[in-house]
Amino acid sequence: QVQLVQSGGGLVQAGDSLRLSCAASGRTFRTYAMGWFRQAPGKEREFVAVISQSGTTTYYEDFVKGRFAVSRDNAKNRVYLQMNSLNPEDTAVYYCAAGYSYTATKTSQYVYWGQGTQVTVSS
């Protein structure tokens, strides 16, 4: 069992940066690939990024490439999402999730989920 607790987020202006954090409980954190998803009002939850168990491999959805960066600290049981050059289209609730594969991009491929954190970008 893994519990994920998210922090960060908030209201920012277009062009600003934010860092989301996701803290995991338990001693098995390093065995999970960690993904980030987001869900805008009226839309389905969509994949944003994923990082492998060791942290050496990352993969991003096209719309965040070059702007967002995912990282993890296995010693601290934490995964991060650094978001730069934010725009209003990035407004959504962001979720971290734990899964078994760093190639996973579907919500059904993830086992544990954080509670979500709101990111709002004003123009």
C-alpha positions as CSV (number, residue, x, y, z in Angstrom):
1,Q,0.0,0.0,0.0
2,V,1.3,3.4,-0.9
3,Q,-0.3,6.7,0.1
4,L,0.5,9.8,-2.0
5,V,0.1,13.3,-0.5
6,Q,0.5,16.2,-2.8
7,S,1.5,19.8,-2.1
8,G,2.1,22.9,-4.2
9,G,-0.2,24.4,-6.8
10,G,-2.1,27.6,-6.6
11,L,-3.0,30.7,-8.6
12,V,-0.3,32.2,-10.9
13,Q,-0.1,34.4,-13.9
14,A,0.8,33.3,-17.4
15,G,4.5,32.9,-17.8
16,D,5.1,32.0,-14.1
17,S,6.5,28.8,-12.7
18,L,5.2,26.4,-10.1
19,R,6.6,23.2,-8.5
20,L,4.3,20.4,-7.4
21,S,5.4,17.9,-4.9
22,C,4.1,14.4,-4.1
23,A,5.2,12.6,-1.0
24,A,4.8,8.8,-0.7
25,S,4.5,6.7,2.4
26,G,6.1,3.3,2.8
27,R,9.4,1.7,1.9
28,T,8.4,0.6,-1.6
29,F,8.4,4.0,-3.3
30,R,11.5,3.2,-5.3
31,T,9.8,0.2,-6.9
32,Y,7.1,2.4,-8.6
33,A,7.2,4.5,-11.7
34,M,5.6,7.8,-10.9
35,G,3.3,9.7,-13.3
36,W,1.6,13.0,-13.4
37,F,-1.8,13.6,-14.8
38,R,-4.1,16.6,-15.0
39,Q,-7.9,17.1,-15.4
40,A,-9.4,20.3,-16.5
41,P,-13.1,21.1,-15.9
42,G,-15.3,19.1,-18.2
43,K,-12.5,17.1,-19.6
44,E,-11.0,13.7,-19.0
45,R,-7.9,13.1,-16.9
46,E,-4.9,13.3,-19.2
47,F,-1.3,12.1,-19.0
48,V,1.4,14.8,-18.4
49,A,4.7,13.0,-17.6
50,V,6.2,9.9,-16.1
51,I,9.5,9.1,-14.5
52,S,11.1,5.6,-14.1
53,Q,11.7,3.9,-10.8
54,S,15.4,4.9,-10.8
55,G,14.7,8.4,-12.2
56,T,16.9,7.9,-15.2
57,T,14.1,7.9,-17.8
58,T,11.3,10.4,-18.3
59,Y,8.6,10.8,-20.8
60,Y,6.4,13.8,-21.5
61,E,3.2,14.6,-23.3
62,D,3.9,16.9,-26.3
63,F,2.0,19.8,-24.9
64,V,4.5,20.1,-21.9
65,K,7.7,19.2,-23.5
66,G,10.4,21.8,-22.9
67,R,8.2,23.5,-20.2
68,F,7.7,20.8,-17.5
69,A,10.2,18.6,-15.8
70,V,9.6,15.6,-13.6
71,S,12.1,14.4,-11.0
72,R,12.2,12.2,-8.0
73,D,14.2,11.8,-4.8
74,N,14.0,8.2,-3.7
75,A,15.8,8.9,-0.4
76,K,13.0,11.3,0.5
77,N,10.1,9.3,-1.1
78,R,9.2,12.3,-3.2
79,V,8.4,13.1,-6.8
80,Y,8.2,16.6,-8.3
81,L,6.8,18.3,-11.3
82,Q,8.5,21.6,-12.1
83,M,6.2,23.7,-14.4
84,N,7.6,26.6,-16.3
85,S,6.1,29.1,-18.8
86,L,2.6,28.3,-17.6
87,N,-0.3,29.3,-19.7
88,P,-4.1,29.4,-19.1
89,E,-4.5,26.1,-20.9
90,D,-2.5,24.5,-18.1
91,T,-5.2,25.2,-15.6
92,A,-6.4,21.9,-14.1
93,V,-6.3,19.7,-11.1
94,Y,-3.0,17.9,-11.1
95,Y,-2.5,14.3,-9.8
96,C,0.5,12.2,-9.1
97,A,0.2,8.5,-9.4
98,A,2.2,5.3,-8.8
99,G,2.4,2.5,-11.3
100,Y,4.6,-0.3,-12.5
101,S,5.8,0.9,-15.9
102,Y,7.6,4.0,-17.0
103,T,5.9,3.6,-20.4
104,A,2.5,3.9,-18.8
105,T,0.4,6.8,-20.1
106,K,-3.1,5.6,-19.2
107,T,-4.9,6.2,-15.9
108,S,-5.8,2.5,-15.8
109,Q,-2.1,1.6,-15.6
110,Y,-1.6,3.4,-12.3
111,V,-2.4,1.8,-8.9
112,Y,-2.2,4.6,-6.4
113,W,-3.2,8.2,-6.7
114,G,-2.6,11.5,-4.9
115,Q,-5.5,13.7,-3.8
116,G,-5.0,16.2,-6.5
117,T,-3.9,19.8,-6.3
118,Q,-5.4,22.8,-8.2
119,V,-3.3,24.8,-10.6
120,T,-4.9,28.0,-12.0
121,V,-3.1,30.2,-14.5
122,S,-4.5,33.6,-15.2
123,S,-3.9,35.5,-18.5
